[in-house]
């Protein structure tokens, strides 16, 4: 019995690592895109207005998210038919190719309009692969875990997000600290994109060696896997998919607000030097990295719903004063605000993965989860940096992004109150 338990734990750890590696690459890509946004804008877009260039850069960032629902359906159906592992291998190949293209795009001075066009193509390929990545990885990890520890093991999907984000931040620190500014502006900003391509190759090797999720294998043996087309999903699983979208809105807006928008907000809007805002940029991912698995474990003991509601309600109330603290430009207040912000996101992310996975039945889980999650991310999360910047521009209020987080918190809190959380969704529930 003891050896069986050891083997099971070893297999779960391997599955978690294989499922998470693509998320590390994905969020490393998004992180370096955000941190190096000003350098990308200067090289790719043809305008002398720095705010307009930044808006174009964030708009291109958002464009990639438009492909996520398409990738979710295409790769999701593939994953529901042939397995999570093969789908995970496919997503990391496409993702790495898009990232590598970003690193080799010539500047607008060399190829003119083709520079932003190629950047958009790279973002579209990244968005397509990311559309299938989250649903496959989340399903794979949760399906491989013991049912009484799904909150804990599922939380490592979010840990991988933070590892990718933190790695991007550290890369930014190293390059901006040790590389001369002219060199960084000319070609140094491309280095992390090349590194990401290498990580993608390593991730592909790991996923090729991984086993399929036991729950999917059981469903396949019982012929309980889906053979329908993508259009059959909507009428049959409408309630689950709408619930998944509502569940994700607050999660994605608050996450992208903290990890993608605020780092640029500190320097691009508040005008703070990189070194002044550096601690704040790193400390939030560190808080999430530490507390997400803790809250995931707690959710397996006390239930997921109390933690999820505590997060959405608390951040909905506190986000306005937190942005007031950040807008002061004072380092101590910024750090305190971001610690609180990160803790409340970790409170949601800990139980979040297992909860959203269990909304959907196994046979269509990759498709329905991927589509629901990515519709929310595309419409609300991926546009968060652009909408936040736009709100500041049109209202002339530095704290305007807080209202977007409040809106998302209200929507998700209503959804949470109406959800039955804690029992995996089976076909009998449809």
C-alpha positions as a printed NumPy array, in Angstrom:
array([[  0.   ,   0.   ,   0.   ],
       [  2.798,   2.394,   0.912],
       [  4.608,   1.795,  -2.389],
       [  1.345,   2.321,  -4.304],
       [  0.81 ,   5.651,  -2.546],
       [  4.389,   6.705,  -3.324],
       [  3.939,   5.797,  -6.993],
       [  0.644,   7.662,  -7.144],
       [  2.2  ,  10.779,  -5.657],
       [  5.116,  10.51 ,  -8.072],
       [  2.729,  10.192, -11.021],
       [  0.687,  13.167,  -9.842],
       [  3.81 ,  15.316,  -9.517],
       [  4.893,  14.331, -13.035],
       [  1.458,  15.192, -14.383],
       [  1.442,  18.543, -12.601],
       [  4.862,  19.391, -13.987],
       [  3.973,  18.328, -17.531],
       [  0.687,  20.221, -17.415],
       [  2.202,  23.36 , -15.923],
       [  5.272,  23.803, -18.142],
       [  3.28 ,  25.258, -21.039],
       [  1.639,  27.746, -18.716],
       [  5.081,  28.852, -17.56 ],
       [  6.079,  29.515, -21.182],
       [  2.782,  31.256, -21.977],
       [  2.962,  33.624, -19.036],
       [  6.65 ,  34.241, -19.486],
       [  5.705,  35.424, -23.   ],
       [  2.9  ,  37.656, -21.744],
       [  5.052,  39.   , -18.946],
       [  7.976,  39.999, -21.142],
       [  5.556,  41.519, -23.643],
       [  4.154,  43.712, -20.861],
       [  7.499,  44.605, -19.297],
       [  9.137,  45.371, -22.638],
       [  6.032,  47.065, -24.088],
       [  7.703,  50.457, -24.397],
       [ 10.661,  48.939, -26.3  ],
       [  8.344,  46.965, -28.581],
       [  6.3  ,  50.109, -29.259],
       [  9.407,  52.111, -30.177],
       [ 10.662,  49.448, -32.599],
       [  7.476,  48.198, -34.218],
       [  5.041,  51.122, -34.398],
       [  5.537,  54.306, -36.375],
       [  4.482,  57.201, -34.157],
       [  6.172,  59.904, -32.123],
       [  3.45 ,  59.893, -29.453],
       [  4.584,  57.515, -26.702],
       [  1.066,  57.042, -25.26 ],
       [ -0.339,  56.245, -28.714],
       [  2.455,  53.742, -29.304],
       [  1.708,  52.156, -25.945],
       [ -1.985,  51.954, -26.805],
       [ -1.127,  50.273, -30.117],
       [  1.122,  47.81 , -28.317],
       [ -1.603,  46.897, -25.822],
       [ -4.156,  46.734, -28.643],
       [ -1.912,  44.189, -30.385],
       [ -1.658,  42.339, -27.077],
       [ -5.469,  42.237, -26.981],
       [ -5.754,  41.088, -30.621],
       [ -4.076,  37.805, -29.742],
       [ -6.859,  37.097, -27.282],
       [ -9.438,  37.201, -30.068],
       [ -7.975,  33.935, -31.346],
       [ -8.26 ,  32.214, -27.985],
       [-11.912,  31.102, -28.32 ],
       [-11.137,  29.718, -31.8  ],
       [ -8.095,  27.852, -30.498],
       [-10.208,  26.65 , -27.576],
       [-12.764,  25.049, -29.87 ],
       [-10.322,  23.582, -32.396],
       [ -7.702,  22.278, -29.966],
       [-10.34 ,  21.54 , -27.336],
       [-12.206,  19.154, -29.618],
       [ -8.886,  17.542, -30.503],
       [ -8.119,  17.071, -26.802],
       [-11.54 ,  15.596, -26.055],
       [-11.12 ,  13.054, -28.86 ],
       [ -7.463,  12.001, -28.684],
       [ -6.412,  13.055, -25.182],
       [ -5.055,  15.909, -23.088],
       [ -1.389,  14.96 , -23.547],
       [ -1.414,  15.204, -27.347],
       [ -3.293,  18.489, -27.194],
       [ -0.724,  19.859, -24.744],
       [  2.117,  18.929, -27.106],
       [  0.371,  20.709, -29.98 ],
       [ -0.225,  23.917, -28.03 ],
       [  3.377,  24.304, -26.924],
       [  4.674,  23.866, -30.496],
       [  2.427,  26.627, -31.868],
       [  3.119,  28.88 , -28.898],
       [  6.896,  28.6  , -29.254],
       [  6.794,  29.389, -32.975],
       [  4.782,  32.566, -32.344],
       [  7.154,  33.693, -29.612],
       [ 10.217,  33.07 , -31.756],
       [  8.665,  35.158, -34.542],
       [  8.282,  38.059, -32.098],
       [ 11.988,  37.946, -31.38 ],
       [ 13.081,  38.171, -35.011],
       [ 10.667,  40.842, -36.323],
       [ 12.697,  43.659, -37.934],
       [ 11.923,  47.22 , -36.809],
       [  9.52 ,  49.517, -38.674],
       [ 12.522,  51.48 , -39.953],
       [ 13.589,  48.397, -41.929],
       [ 10.337,  46.829, -43.152],
       [  7.761,  49.55 , -42.456],
       [  4.15 ,  48.431, -42.061],
       [  5.191,  44.764, -42.138],
       [  6.64 ,  45.107, -38.625],
       [  3.27 ,  45.582, -36.88 ],
       [  1.655,  43.067, -39.272],
       [  4.158,  40.374, -38.285],
       [  3.681,  41.258, -34.616],
       [ -0.074,  40.764, -35.008],
       [  0.495,  37.397, -36.744],
       [  2.763,  36.297, -33.894],
       [  0.173,  37.338, -31.319],
       [ -2.591,  35.541, -33.231],
       [ -0.624,  32.28 , -33.222],
       [  0.101,  32.691, -29.519],
       [ -3.573,  33.359, -28.851],
       [ -4.66 ,  30.309, -30.845],
       [ -2.341,  27.993, -28.919],
       [ -3.161,  29.58 , -25.567],
       [ -6.836,  28.964, -26.315],
       [ -6.257,  25.229, -26.09 ],
       [ -3.501,  25.346, -23.48 ],
       [ -5.374,  26.316, -20.331],
       [ -8.272,  23.887, -20.712],
       [ -5.963,  20.996, -21.557],
       [ -3.516,  21.711, -18.732],
       [ -6.149,  22.416, -16.079],
       [ -8.157,  19.315, -17.039],
       [ -5.026,  17.183, -17.181],
       [ -3.782,  18.24 , -13.745],
       [ -7.124,  18.027, -11.921],
       [ -8.071,  14.732, -13.589],
       [ -4.72 ,  13.259, -12.534],
       [ -5.07 ,  14.316,  -8.889],
       [ -6.691,  12.555,  -5.953],
       [-10.246,  13.871,  -5.607],
       [ -9.753,  15.009,  -2.02 ],
       [ -6.676,  17.081,  -3.019],
       [ -7.862,  18.605,  -6.283],
       [ -7.812,  22.127,  -4.877],
       [ -4.173,  21.762,  -3.843],
       [ -2.841,  20.07 ,  -6.981],
       [ -4.996,  22.179,  -9.293],
       [ -3.544,  25.316,  -7.724],
       [ -0.188,  24.516,  -9.308],
       [ -1.683,  25.477, -12.645],
       [ -1.863,  29.003, -11.203],
       [  1.55 ,  28.639,  -9.575],
       [  2.922,  28.055, -13.065],
       [  1.314,  31.314, -14.177],
       [  3.211,  33.123, -11.458],
       [  6.477,  31.304, -12.186],
       [  6.223,  32.466, -15.797],
       [  5.328,  35.999, -14.776],
       [  8.072,  36.199, -12.153],
       [ 10.625,  34.799, -14.608],
       [  9.685,  37.54 , -17.056],
       [ 10.084,  40.146, -14.329],
       [ 13.491,  38.792, -13.359],
       [ 14.589,  38.836, -16.985],
       [ 13.489,  42.457, -17.198],
       [ 15.479,  43.273, -14.065],
       [ 18.627,  41.596, -15.353],
       [ 18.534,  43.225, -18.771],
       [ 17.65 ,  46.718, -17.563],
       [ 20.294,  46.52 , -14.829],
       [ 23.244,  45.169, -16.794],
       [ 22.558,  46.179, -20.397],
       [ 23.119,  49.746, -21.634],
       [ 19.862,  51.478, -22.602],
       [ 20.773,  52.058, -26.298],
       [ 21.671,  48.379, -26.692],
       [ 18.483,  47.328, -24.902],
       [ 16.342,  49.545, -27.12 ],
       [ 18.018,  48.359, -30.313],
       [ 18.109,  44.575, -29.868],
       [ 18.361,  43.567, -26.198],
       [ 14.579,  43.419, -25.736],
       [ 14.492,  40.481, -28.177],
       [ 16.586,  38.172, -25.96 ],
       [ 13.779,  36.934, -23.673],
       [ 11.68 ,  35.943, -26.701],
       [ 14.509,  33.696, -27.909],
       [ 14.832,  32.2  , -24.423],
       [ 11.1  ,  31.491, -24.415],
       [ 11.493,  29.519, -27.638],
       [ 14.12 ,  27.33 , -25.97 ],
       [ 11.819,  26.772, -22.98 ],
       [  9.104,  25.692, -25.394],
       [ 11.316,  22.977, -26.881],
       [ 12.114,  21.682, -23.376],
       [  8.42 ,  21.731, -22.503],
       [  7.558,  19.718, -25.609],
       [ 10.044,  17.016, -24.61 ],
       [  8.547,  16.79 , -21.098],
       [  4.994,  16.526, -22.416],
       [  5.905,  13.86 , -24.952],
       [  7.131,  11.701, -22.048],
       [  4.035,  12.221, -19.88 ],
       [  1.167,   9.749, -19.383],
       [ -2.437,  10.488, -20.266],
       [ -4.825,  11.609, -17.517],
       [ -6.365,   8.545, -15.74 ],
       [ -9.851,  10.075, -15.731],
       [ -9.764,  10.636, -19.491],
       [ -8.45 ,   7.109, -20.032],
       [-11.346,   5.708, -17.974],
       [-13.832,   7.754, -19.987],
       [-12.242,   6.555, -23.227],
       [-12.453,   2.91 , -22.163],
       [-16.133,   3.322, -21.343],
       [-16.625,   5.096, -24.687],
       [-17.69 ,   8.196, -22.783],
       [-15.639,  10.591, -24.893],
       [-17.199,  13.045, -27.301],
       [-17.505,  12.507, -31.038],
       [-19.858,  15.405, -31.761],
       [-18.948,  18.582, -33.608],
       [-18.186,  21.892, -31.902],
       [-21.616,  23.345, -32.636],
       [-23.321,  20.636, -30.574],
       [-21.683,  22.008, -27.43 ],
       [-23.635,  25.253, -27.136],
       [-27.264,  24.06 , -26.807],
       [-26.403,  21.085, -24.591],
       [-23.891,  22.718, -22.233],
       [-25.093,  26.326, -22.343],
       [-25.601,  26.641, -18.583],
       [-22.16 ,  25.249, -17.715],
       [-20.429,  27.415, -20.308],
       [-22.135,  30.625, -19.158],
       [-21.256,  29.739, -15.577],
       [-17.622,  29.187, -16.598],
       [-17.522,  32.589, -18.296],
       [-19.012,  34.365, -15.292],
       [-16.701,  32.532, -12.912],
       [-13.65 ,  33.656, -14.904],
       [-14.479,  37.346, -15.476],
       [-13.273,  38.634, -12.109],
       [-10.359,  36.206, -12.092],
       [ -8.991,  37.318, -15.453],
       [ -9.589,  41.059, -15.017],
       [ -7.902,  41.156, -11.62 ],
       [ -5.037,  38.905, -12.765],
       [ -4.24 ,  40.816, -15.94 ],
       [ -4.739,  44.07 , -14.082],
       [ -2.095,  43.137, -11.526],
       [  0.399,  41.2  , -13.607],
       [  0.169,  42.915, -17.005],
       [ -1.21 ,  46.423, -16.626],
       [  0.164,  47.705, -13.318],
       [  3.877,  47.157, -14.144],
       [  3.478,  49.43 , -17.165],
       [  1.101,  51.742, -15.29 ],
       [  3.776,  52.454, -12.702],
       [  6.27 ,  53.645, -15.303],
       [  4.128,  54.708, -18.274],
       [  1.348,  56.57 , -16.41 ],
       [  2.827,  57.514, -13.038],
       [  6.258,  58.152, -14.552],
       [  8.138,  56.216, -11.89 ],
       [ 11.672,  55.045, -12.671],
       [ 12.092,  51.325, -13.256],
       [ 14.206,  50.913, -10.129],
       [ 11.589,  52.602,  -7.931],
       [  8.777,  50.321,  -9.127],
       [ 10.953,  47.206,  -9.369],
       [ 10.178,  45.823,  -5.907],
       [  6.444,  46.189,  -6.464],
       [  6.71 ,  44.375,  -9.808],
       [  8.377,  41.36 ,  -8.206],
       [  6.654,  41.181,  -4.848],
       [  3.124,  40.573,  -6.172],
       [  4.061,  37.402,  -8.114],
       [  6.069,  36.212,  -5.097],
       [  3.025,  36.583,  -2.832],
       [  0.876,  34.664,  -5.305],
       [  3.513,  31.964,  -5.728],
       [  3.604,  31.326,  -1.97 ],
       [ -0.076,  31.597,  -1.08 ],
       [ -1.915,  30.013,  -4.035],
       [ -1.055,  26.397,  -3.039],
       [ -1.774,  27.243,   0.6  ],
       [ -5.25 ,  28.508,  -0.259],
       [ -5.73 ,  25.545,  -2.606],
       [ -4.966,  23.182,   0.269],
       [ -7.25 ,  25.105,   2.628],
       [-10.074,  24.861,   0.092],
       [ -9.806,  21.057,   0.198],
       [-10.464,  21.261,   3.939],
       [-13.048,  24.033,   4.387],
       [-14.631,  24.194,   0.937],
       [-13.952,  26.347,  -2.115],
       [-16.942,  28.658,  -2.168],
       [-16.115,  30.616,   1.032],
       [-12.622,  31.442,  -0.269],
       [-13.862,  32.417,  -3.724],
       [-16.559,  34.731,  -2.354],
       [-14.171,  36.257,   0.172],
       [-11.822,  37.137,  -2.688],
       [-14.327,  38.653,  -5.124],
       [-16.188,  40.652,  -2.474],
       [-13.068,  41.897,  -0.681],
       [-11.217,  43.002,  -3.805],
       [-14.375,  44.592,  -5.193],
       [-14.533,  46.743,  -2.052],
       [-10.808,  47.388,  -1.599],
       [ -9.643,  47.958,  -5.188],
       [-10.535,  51.675,  -5.148],
       [ -8.475,  52.508,  -2.039],
       [ -5.71 ,  50.225,  -3.309],
       [ -5.475,  52.217,  -6.542],
       [ -5.492,  55.436,  -4.517],
       [ -2.452,  54.094,  -2.657],
       [ -0.709,  53.122,  -5.902],
       [ -1.487,  56.485,  -7.545],
       [  0.387,  58.333,  -4.8  ],
       [  3.627,  57.152,  -6.372],
       [  5.061,  56.416,  -2.918],
       [  7.036,  53.19 ,  -2.931],
       [  5.91 ,  51.97 ,   0.504],
       [  2.221,  52.474,  -0.272],
       [  2.598,  50.84 ,  -3.684],
       [  4.199,  47.758,  -2.143],
       [  1.522,  47.47 ,   0.565],
       [ -1.264,  47.869,  -2.003],
       [  0.179,  45.236,  -4.296],
       [  0.684,  42.773,  -1.423],
       [ -2.999,  43.089,  -0.479],
       [ -4.045,  42.877,  -4.132],
       [ -1.916,  39.767,  -4.689],
       [ -3.189,  38.039,  -1.532],
       [ -6.797,  38.489,  -2.618],
       [ -6.034,  37.133,  -6.094],
       [ -4.255,  34.143,  -4.53 ],
       [ -7.35 ,  33.549,  -2.406],
       [ -9.363,  33.094,  -5.626],
       [ -6.71 ,  31.276,  -7.617],
       [ -6.061,  28.62 ,  -4.962],
       [ -9.45 ,  26.9  ,  -5.305],
       [-10.176,  28.41 ,  -8.729],
       [ -8.682,  25.775, -11.049],
       [-10.357,  22.742,  -9.476],
       [-13.647,  24.639,  -9.298],
       [-13.742,  25.697, -12.927],
       [-12.652,  22.253, -14.154],
       [-15.423,  20.493, -12.228],
       [-18.112,  22.661, -13.8  ],
       [-17.802,  20.516, -16.951],
       [-18.197,  16.75 , -17.598],
       [-15.128,  14.771, -18.651],
       [-16.208,  13.897, -22.169],
       [-16.433,  17.538, -23.315],
       [-14.342,  19.147, -20.59 ],
       [-11.422,  20.347, -22.711],
       [-13.713,  21.968, -25.291],
       [-16.267,  23.554, -22.977],
       [-13.788,  24.661, -20.318],
       [-11.387,  26.084, -22.894],
       [-14.089,  27.974, -24.755],
       [-15.734,  29.419, -21.631],
       [-12.463,  30.401, -20.019],
       [-11.073,  31.947, -23.175],
       [-14.208,  33.897, -24.07 ],
       [-13.929,  35.53 , -20.653],
       [-10.191,  36.086, -21.027],
       [-10.531,  37.443, -24.574],
       [-13.389,  39.824, -23.778],
       [-12.33 ,  40.962, -20.322],
       [ -8.781,  39.907, -19.36 ],
       [ -6.822,  40.414, -22.559],
       [ -8.445,  43.803, -23.076],
       [ -7.826,  44.874, -19.456],
       [ -4.528,  46.715, -20.142],
       [ -6.03 ,  48.522, -23.148],
       [ -9.327,  49.363, -21.415],
       [ -7.498,  50.512, -18.279],
       [ -5.193,  52.76 , -20.304],
       [ -8.166,  54.058, -22.308],
       [-10.162,  54.817, -19.132],
       [ -7.271,  56.871, -17.816],
       [ -7.013,  58.754, -21.117],
       [-10.723,  59.615, -21.446],
       [-11.431,  60.34 , -17.764],
       [ -8.075,  61.881, -16.912],
       [ -8.277,  59.878, -13.658],
       [ -5.271,  57.803, -12.682],
       [ -7.465,  55.509, -10.556],
       [-10.02 ,  54.821, -13.333],
       [ -8.896,  51.163, -13.81 ],
       [-10.333,  50.386, -10.357],
       [-13.858,  50.719, -11.735],
       [-13.216,  47.942, -14.254],
       [-12.179,  45.557, -11.458],
       [-15.266,  46.535,  -9.419],
       [-17.507,  45.762, -12.402],
       [-15.908,  42.32 , -12.85 ],
       [-16.168,  41.543,  -9.115],
       [-19.906,  42.261,  -9.088],
       [-20.559,  39.951, -12.061],
       [-18.551,  37.03 , -10.652],
       [-19.921,  37.391,  -7.122],
       [-23.463,  37.008,  -8.471],
       [-22.371,  33.879, -10.388],
       [-20.661,  32.395,  -7.313],
       [-23.752,  32.823,  -5.144],
       [-25.71 ,  30.751,  -7.66 ],
       [-23.112,  27.986,  -8.121],
       [-23.108,  24.596,  -6.444],
       [-19.403,  24.156,  -5.784],
       [-17.642,  21.039,  -4.573],
       [-19.09 ,  18.181,  -6.603],
       [-17.657,  17.198,  -9.982],
       [-20.088,  17.752, -12.84 ],
       [-21.264,  14.488, -14.384],
       [-23.474,  13.797, -17.358],
       [-26.422,  13.189, -15.072],
       [-26.285,  16.878, -14.177],
       [-26.811,  18.034, -17.722]])
